[in-house]
Amino acid sequence: MRSQILLRAGAVVASVAVVVGVSGDGSASVRSADPPSVPFNVQARAKGDLGADVLWAHPTTNHGSEVTSFTITASPGGVSTTVPADAERAHVDGLTAGVATSFTVVATSAAGDSKASAASNDVVPAHLPMVPAQVTAEARHDATVAVSWRPGVPDWDPAAEQALVTGYEITATPVNGVGVGDGPRVGAAAPPGATSALVEGVRRGVEYALTIRAVNRVGESGDSAPVQVTVPSTIPGRVPGAVGAMVVGSRPHHRSIVSVWWYVPEDGGASIMRYVVTIKTNRTSVVKRVSGAKHQARLVLGPGKYLFRVAAVNVNGKGRASTRKVLRVP
């Protein structure tokens, strides 16, 4: 079995990891526990502003004394960080830009430190890209948003210390939130060197906040200051499908009750105020206006052949009428 023995000498207390065994004659034998075996398979990648992520495999044995921590050390420079025993990765900050850097890992227990692991692969730390500046956005009538920007200006020598920008990410977020009828966030990507992009998939009549971030091999910049635009609304879309119509009752003097119904079209980004139902015969044309909250109408008609069409109206005007529905009323 293993144990810890506290040795007190004056005011100094030392904790020594030991392994206690029982010999053949029943007496106890005591020996110091060995440090853990060496961590292995150490891997690294440059990540974040002058930083790196380091991963490793735990020692195959702790020699009777539980590992309590791992220390990761960079070379050159000697920057180090210590993480708890259950960690399998660590982030190391404060590295030197543009300098190839490797890492070793040491496991620590009450019995002492393991030997340093074999060095990881080399990584080259770099600064994160600067936040794009001078962002402008223009909502267009084709339900897209044109965005432009300028690269951020670093306060260091970009040729020596900043990894090249590999692209830009543009995000458009509904100002009134996601999931409340304004649609989800949408976005676009732009290649390195770009200073403009077109965001598609936005909804008419919705206000969006647009942000841009630059991307390079070690991560992303912060978001630019948001720019707000409202996508222009337009006339409603065409009433989809065919209009339905049927006789549902009768009235005196050879008159019939006819029910007409239809599907709701796209509103064009502005609320539908009303529907216009047009009823045509060979001789006359009658228009009936119905509230935008309703999707059907009832009419009293005499015998004959009728053609029905429906169009939606919003603040921008009237959309295209539906395909016609023909009904013969007996």
N, C-alpha and C positions, 0 to 999 in steps of 0.2 A: 504494500500500500504506500501512498505518498502522503506527506504532511508538510506543514510549515512549523519551524521552531523559532521562537523569538528569543534572541540572545540580548541580555541587558548588561551593559558595561558602563557604570556611572549613569550619565544622562543619555547615553546613546543606545538606541534600540535598533537592531538589525533584523530583517526578515530573510530567512534563508530557506529556499525550497529544498526539501530532502525527500528521498525515497526510503521508506522503512520496510525491511523484509524480516523474515523469521528464519533463523538457521536451523540446522537439523537438531541441535540440542535444545531448541526452544528459546534461545536468546535472540534479542533483536539486533539486526544489523542496519546501520544507517549510512547512506551515501548521498552526496549532493546530486540533485536532478540536473540533467544536461539542458542547455538552451534548445529552443525549437530547431527543427531542420530548416533548410533554406527555402524561402518562397521562390516560386519559379514561374516560367511563362509570362514574364513581365512585358506588357505592351503599352504603347503610348500613342496619343495623337494630339496635335495642337488643337486647342479649343479655348475660345474666349479671348479676352484682351490680355495678351502676353501670358497665356496660361496653357495648361495641357491636362488632359484626362489620362490617368494611369490605371491600368488593370493588372491583376496578378492572380496566380493560384496559391492557395494556402499551403503551408508546409505539410508534408505527408505525415509527420509525427511531431508531437510536442514534448516527447521524452518524459512524460509524467508531470509536466507543469503547463497549465493552460496558458495559451497565448493571450496577452492582455492588450496588445496594440501592434500597429505596423507603422514604420517610419519610411517615408518615401523621400529620396534625396536626388536632386538634379545635378547633372554634371555637363559642362562646367558651371560654376557659380555657387554650388552648395546650398541652394534654396531647398528647404525641406518642409514637410508637413507630417503630422502624426494623426492617425485615425484609429477608431476602436477596433477590437478584435473581430467583430462580425462584418467589417467592411471588406469588399472585394474590389473596390476602386477608390480613387481619390482625385481631387482636382488640385493642381499646384499652380499658384499665381506668382507674379513677380519675376518672371523669366526675362531673358534679354532678347529683344527683337532681332530677327535675322541670324541668330546663332544656333547651329545644330546642337540639340540638347538630348541627352539620354537620362534614364532614371534607374536607380536600384532600390530594392525594398528589403528592409530588415524587420524580422518578427521579434517581438519582445515578450518574455514571460518573467515570472518571479525568479527563474533560474538564470536570467540574463538575456543577451541579444543573440540572435542567430547570426551567421555570416551574411554578408550582403549578397543579394541575388546577382545573377548575371545581368548585365545592363540591357535595358530595353532597346528597341529601335530608336533611331534619331528622329526628332521632330524639330521643326523650325518655327518658333513662336512668332506671332505677329499681332499688330493692333487690329481690333475690330474696325470695320469701315465707319466713316463718319456719317452722321445723320444727313440725308438729303435736305437741301435748302431751297428756298424760293419756289415752293410748291404752289401751283395754280391748277384749278379744275374748272371745266366748262361742261355743263349738262347740255346735251344736244337733243334735237327733236326726233332723232331716230332711236331714242331710248338707249343711248350710250353716254359715257362721260369721258371727255378728253382730258388727260392729266399731263402736266409737264413739271420739270424740276431741274435743279442744278446739283451736281455732286457736292457733298460736304467738303469743306476746306480743313485739312488737318493742321495741328499746331506742331507737327514734327515733319521730318523729311520723309515724304511718302515713298520715295524710291528705295529707301533703306529699311523702313520700319512698317509699312502697311502692305498687307497682302492685296493683290489685285482684286477689284470688285468683280464678282462672277455673275451678278445680276441684281435685279430689283424686284421687290414684292409690293404690289399695290393692293390695299384693302379698302372696300367701301362698306361701311356699317350703317344701317338705318339709325337715324338719330333717336327715334322713339323706341328703340330696342328691337330685339329679335324675337320673333314668335308672337307678335301682336298685330299681325296682318300686314306688316310692312316688308315681309320677306326676310330671308337670311342674309348674312354678309356675303358679298361677292368680291372677286378680286381678279387680278391679272398679273402676269409676270413679264419682265422686260429683260433683254440681254445686256451684257456688259457694254458700256459706252452709250447706252440709250439715255435720252433725256425726255422722252415722252412715251405715252402708252394710251391705249383705248380700253376702257372698262366696259364690258358688256354684261347683260343679265340683270341690270338694274330695273326697278319697277317705276312706271310712270306715276307722277304725283307724290313720290316719296322723297324725303330729304335724307341725304347721306353725308356722313363724315368720311373723308378720304385721307388716308395716311400712306406713307411710303417708307420702306426700309431698304437699306443696301445690304447685300450678302457677299461675303468672301469665304475663303476656305476655312476660316476659324470661327465663323458664326455670322451673326446679323447685327446691324446697328440698331439703335433705338428707333422708335417711330418718329416721323416728322410731325410737326404741329398739324392738327387736323384742319382740313379745309372743307367747308360745308357747301353743298349744292343741292338744289331740288330739281329732279328730272321733270321736264314739262309734261303736262297731261295733254291728251288729244281727244278727238271724238270717240265714242264707244265703238267697239268692234261690231262686226255683223252678227246678228242673232243667229246662233249656230243651228244646223239641222233644219228639219222641216217644221213648220207650225202645225200644231194639232187643232182639229175642229170637228165637232160632232153635235148632232141634235140631241138635247137632253130633256126636252119637255115641249109642251104645246100651250098655245094661248088661243082665245076666241078669234073668230074671223080668219081662220086658216093661217094663223101666225105660229111660229116655232121659236123655242128658246135654243140658242146655239152657244155652246161653250168653246172658246178659243184659248189655247195655251201655247207657251213657248219656253225655250231654254234661255238662261241668263248669259248674255255676252260678256266679253272683257269690257271693263268700264272705262278704259283709256286713262286711268289714273285719277279720275274725278267721278264722284258719285252719280249714278244714273238718276235723273230727276223724274223721268216719265218714259212711257212707251207710247208709240203712235201705231195704232192698228188701222190699217187701210182695208176697206171692204169695197170690192168692185163688182158691178154687174155689167151687162152689155149696155146699160143706159146710164147708170149713175156710179158715183164714187163717194163713199162716206168715210170720214176719219173719226176715230174714237181715241181719246187720250186717257191713258191709265197711269196711275201712280207708279213710280219706279220701285216701290216696295212690293208690287203685285206682279205676278207672272201669268195672269189669265184675265179674261174678260168674258162677260155674258152679254149677248145681243139678242134682240127680238127681231126676227126677219120673216118676210113672207116667202112664198114658194119661189124657187128659181135657182140658178147656178151662180155661185159666189166665188170670188178669188180673195184670199186673205194673205196679207203680208204685215210683218211687224218690224219696227225699227226702234232703237234706243236713243235717248237724248240726254246729254249732260251739258255742263256749262259751256263746252266748246262747240256744241252743235249736235246734229243728228248723224248717227252712223248709218251704214248701209242696211237696207231692208233685207229681211230673210227671203229665202226662196218662197214661192207662192204655194198656198194650199187651196185646192179646189174642193168645194162641197156643194152638193145638190140638196136643197131643202125641199121636201115634198109639200 
